[in-house]
Amino acid sequence: MADAKIATNQDVCLAMLRDNDRDRYLACLLSPEEKRGALAALYAFNAELARIRDLVHEPLPGEVRMQYWRDLLEGGAHGSTAANPVAAALLTAIETHRLPRRTLLNMIDARTFDLYDDPMETRVSLEGYAGETASALIQLASLVLSPEAAPRSADAAGYAGVAQAIAGLLLLMPLHRRRGQIYIPLQILAATGLDRDAFLAGEDRPRISAAIEAFAGLGLEHLAKARGAGAIAPAVFPAFLPATLAEPVLLKAQRRGVLLFDRPLQSPQWRRQLRMALAAGRRKI
């Protein structure tokens, strides 16, 4: 009976990903069958955190939602965990694969930044944010896939996660600008002669293009470091599959600059699926 409930919760997580995060849903399907449930739980948890800003109009309700997940991980959940399939599946994944709760708590803390419109100050701040979100997710998925091989790919996970996070932020940049959010570090903006208000105003298109190109270049720099960090063990490579989609976005953003606000950067779903399937066979980011 318990096993059936676990399977049901994991199926709910997979269904959630199919509807809200098709790339990580496919990454689950390209992973060993016995690992899919735990990976789906991790990815569904990440999706829940990522969408909180979309569900609230003020930071305080978002903070309340974040606190629910903190309480869950710290053992002080309110109400029945069984009523939330993602929460139940996440706890099962943590217990089964001995995942570090502190890493998940740090992910929540980093995501709290999304609730506000404060600018990202420096490149180091951005790398820290990406490290505790996208990079940490790759590392946690690697621990699910192979706790023995995961430490050997930690450096690659760190760099790949930053590249993936920057690509994701570029995809969301039109939405973020409408909200008044900006993730390009002020350090990069200043180097191109801009500040936060000038970037959001959108009038100085040449300088905005330069800032976007530099931001995408930072992502490509981290992707190159990930590729130079050594071979990724086949057992943990499925954890890196979502990161294999970063390069086309980064290159396209570099070419388009400010035009990314006029034309979407995202490739069609079939092209992303093909790229991930080929990467799974070649085992190269």
N, C-alpha and C positions, 0 to 999 in steps of 0.2 A: 504493500500500500504506500509506504514511504517512498519507495523507488518510483512508483507511478506518479506521485505528487512532484517529485524532483524533475522527472521528465516533462511533466506538464508545464512547470514553471520555465524550464529551459525552452520549451516550444513557444511559449508566450514571448520570451526574449527574442527568439529567432524571427517570429512574426513581426515584432516591433521593429527589428532591424530591416526586415524586408520592406516595411512601409516607410521608414524614416532614415535609414542609412544603408542603402543598397550596396555600397562598396564593401563595408565591413560584413554585411550579410553574405556576400560572395566569398569574402575571405574565410568566413566560417565554413562554407561549403567546400572550400579548397583545403581545409584542414582535416586531420584524421578524425574519423567519425566519433571516436570516444572522447575527443577533446572539444567537440563543437559546443556542447551545452555550457561548459565553463567559459569558453571564449564568448559565446553569445551573452552570458550574464555580464561579463566585464564590459563588452561593447554597449550593451543596453544601459548599463549604469553610466557610462560615458555620455551616451545620447541623452539620458535624463538630465545630467548636469548641463550639457551644452544647450538644451532647449529652454532652460529656466527663464533666460532673459526674454524669450519669445512669449512666455506665458504670463508675464507680470508687467505692470505699467510703472511700478515704483520699486526701488531696491529692497525695501523692508520685506514685502511678501517673498521676494527672491531669497533673502537671507533666511527666512523661515523654512523655505524648502531645502536650502542647503543644510540647515541645522537638523532637519529630519535625517539626512544621510549621515551627518556626524554622529548623531545619537545612535543610529543603527550600528555603525562601526565600533562605537565605544561601549556598546552593550546596554544603552539606555533608550531603546526604541519605544515610541509611544504607540499603544495599541498592538494589534496582532500583525506580526511580520508576514504571516501566511496570507494576509489579505492583499499583499503587494508582491506579485510574482517576481518582479525584478529584484526586490530586496531579498526575498527568500532564495532566489537562485544565486545572487551574489554571495550571501552568507555560506551557501553550500559550496560554491567555488573556492571561497577563502579557506574553509575548513578542509576540503578535499585536497587542495593543492598547496596548503600552508602559505598563502599569499600574505605579504606584509600589510597590515592594516594602516600603518603609518603612511605608506606610499599612497594609499587611497584617500586618507585624510588630507594629505598634502595636495592631492588633486582637487579636492573640494575647496581648500583654501585658495588655490590658484584661480579656480573658476569664479570665485567671488569677485574678482576684478571685472568680469564680464557684466556684472550688475550695474556698474557705474560708468560714467563717461570720462573718468580720469585718463589722461594720456599715458602711454608707455614712455617712460623717461629715456632709457638708454638701451643700447644693444644688449647689455648684460641682463637688464630687466626682462627683455623679450625672450632671451635664451633661457632664463630661469622659468618664465611662464610656460614656454614650450616644453622645457625639460620635465616639469611637474605634471604636464597634461599629456601631450602626444608621445613624448619619449617614455614616460612612465607607463603608458598603456602598452607600448610595444614590449617593454621589459616584463610587465605583468603577464602578458600573453605568452611571452617566451618561457616564463616559469611554469605556466600551465602545460605548454607543449613538451618541455624538457628541462627540469630543474638542474640537471647536470650540465647541459650545453648552454643554458641561458647566460651564465656569467661571462662566457667567452665572447659573447656578442654584445656586451653591455655598451661598449664604446660606439659600435655601429648603431645601436638602438638610440643612443643619445643624440648623435648627429642626424640620423634619419628622422627622428621625431621633430627636430627643429625645422628641417626642410619641409616635412609634411605639414607642420603647424603654419608655417609661412604661406605655403600654397593654399591652405584652407582659409587663411585670413585674406588672401588676395581674392579668392572666390567670393567671400562675403563682404568685400570692401564697399561695393555700392550700398548694401544694406546698412553697414556700419556708418557710412557717411550720412545717410538719411537720419540716423539716430543721433548723430553727433559724437559717435565713437571713433577713435583712431588708434590703430595698433602699430603703425609705423613709428619707431622710436623718435622722440623729439631730437635726439642726437643726429639722426639721418636727415630729418627735415631741416635742421639748422645748417647742415652741410650743403644743402641745395638752396638755401636762401629763403626757407619757409618757416612759418610757425604753425601751431595747431589751427588757429582761426583761418589763416590763409589757405591751408590745405582744404579745410572743410568748405570754405567759400567757393573753391573750384575755379577761380578766375585766371590764375597764373598757370595756364596749362603746360607750358614748357618746363617750369620748375616742378610741377606735380608729376609730370612724366619722369623727370630725373629722379624724384624721390621713389616712385614706384619701381623704376628700373634698379635702383640701389637696393631696395627691399627685396625684390626678386633675386638679385645677385647674391644677397646674403643667404637666401635659401639654397641657391645653387652651390654656394661655397660649402655649406653644411652637407649637402648631398654628396659632393666630391669627397669630403672627409669621411662620410659613412662608407663610401665605396673603397676608400683607402685604409679602412680600419681592419682589414683582413676578411677572410672568407667567413660567411655566415653559415653556421652548422645547418645542414638540411633539416634536422629535427625542429628547429625553431624558425625556419624561414617563413612559414605561413604568418607569423606575427608581423612580418615586414611587408606583407602584400599590400595593405592600404597605402604604405609609403611609396610604393612603386608608381603611384599615380601622380606624384608631386612634380616630376620633371616637366611633363608637357605644360602644366599650369604655369610653372616658373618661367619657362622659355617664352610662352605666349605673352605673359605679363611684361617681360622685358621688351618684347617687340612692340607691344601695343601702348604701354605707358598709360596715359590718361584715357585712352580709348577704351580701357576695360570698363569704364562707367557706361559706355554706350553699347558694347557688345559683350555678351557673357563669355567667360573664359572656359567654362565647363565643357568638356567633350561629351558626345552622346554616350548613353549608357552602354551601348553595344561595344563601343571602342574601349571604354574603361574595362569592361569585362574581358575583352580580348587581351588587353595589355596585362591584366592580372593573371590570366590563364597562362600566357606566354612566360611571364616572370616566374610563375610557380614551376614551370618546366625547366627553365634555365637557372633558377635560384640566384638571380642577380637583381639588385635593386634598380 
